Amino acid sequence: MSVSREEVRHVAQLARLDFSEEGEARMADELSQIIEYVDKLDELDTSGVPPMSHVLDVTNVFRPDEVEERIDRGEALELAPEADDKYFRVPKVVG
């Protein structure tokens, strides 16, 4: 499949990109090559390959959920630069 310069212009407009004439031609050529490569991949027989979500067969490794001794809230609030009753006071970051 070949990508035309008109298709490149259309996609560029949607993405708010501006290409020169030379850039449009180059982008059309590069996109055509990418689509040809994907078409080649589509020809591969994957009937014996099980579906997967990751290339490597890796599962999440979680640490055991163990209760540990921690600093209590009162001590943490005493160490905070600013506190309001039982809450930490932080600078406003959203306008």
N, C-alpha and C positions, 0 to 999 in steps of 0.2 A: 504494500500500500504506500502510496506517495502522498505527502502532505503538500498542499499547494500554498503559494504565497498568500492567497486570499484567506486561507484558514489560519495562517500565521498571523495575518493582520487582525483577524477576528479575535483570536485568543489573546493577542497582545493588547487589543483594546479592552477586553474583559479584565485583564490583569493590570491595566493602566501602564503599559510599557510602550516605549516608542523606539522602533528600529529604523535604521537607514535602509535603503533599497538593498545594499549589500548584506546588511544584517538579517533582513527578511529572507533573502536567498539562502544564507548560511543556516539560519534557524530551520527553514523548511527542509534543507538537506539533512541536518542533524536529527530532527524529529522523525524524518523518514527512515533513517538508519536505526533509530531506537525501536520504531514500530516493526521494522523488518526483523530485528533481533528477537523481539517479543513473539512475533509470529513463528520464528524458528523454535523457540522454547515451547510454544503451544503444540508443536508436532511431536514432542517427546512422549513416549509411552510411559505413563505414570500409573498404570493400572495395578502394578505390584507394590506401589509405594503407599504406605498408610498415611492418612491425613495427619498433619501436625501443625502446631502453631509456632514452633521454634525449630530452627535448623538442628540444634544440638538437643539431645535428650537429657535435659537438666530440669530438676525439680527444685522448688524453693526449699532451702534449708533453714529451719527456724531454731532458734535457741530455746531451751526450756523456759517456760514462764515461771520464774521463781521470785518470791517476795524477798526483797533485800532491805536492809536497814537504810533508811534515807533521812535526810534532814526534814524536820517537821515544818509545817507552814509558818508557824510563828518565827522560827529561826530564819527562814528564808526571807520573810517580810522584813525582819530586822536588818538583813544584809542589803536589801533593795535600796536604791537611791531615793525612791519615792514609793509610798504605799498609801492606800485608802482603805481603812478598816481591814478587811481580809483579802484585798485585791492588790496586785501590783499596778502601779500607775506608770504608764509609758507615754512617750510623745505621740501625738496624733500623726499618722502617716498617710491618711486618705483625706483628700481635699474636701 
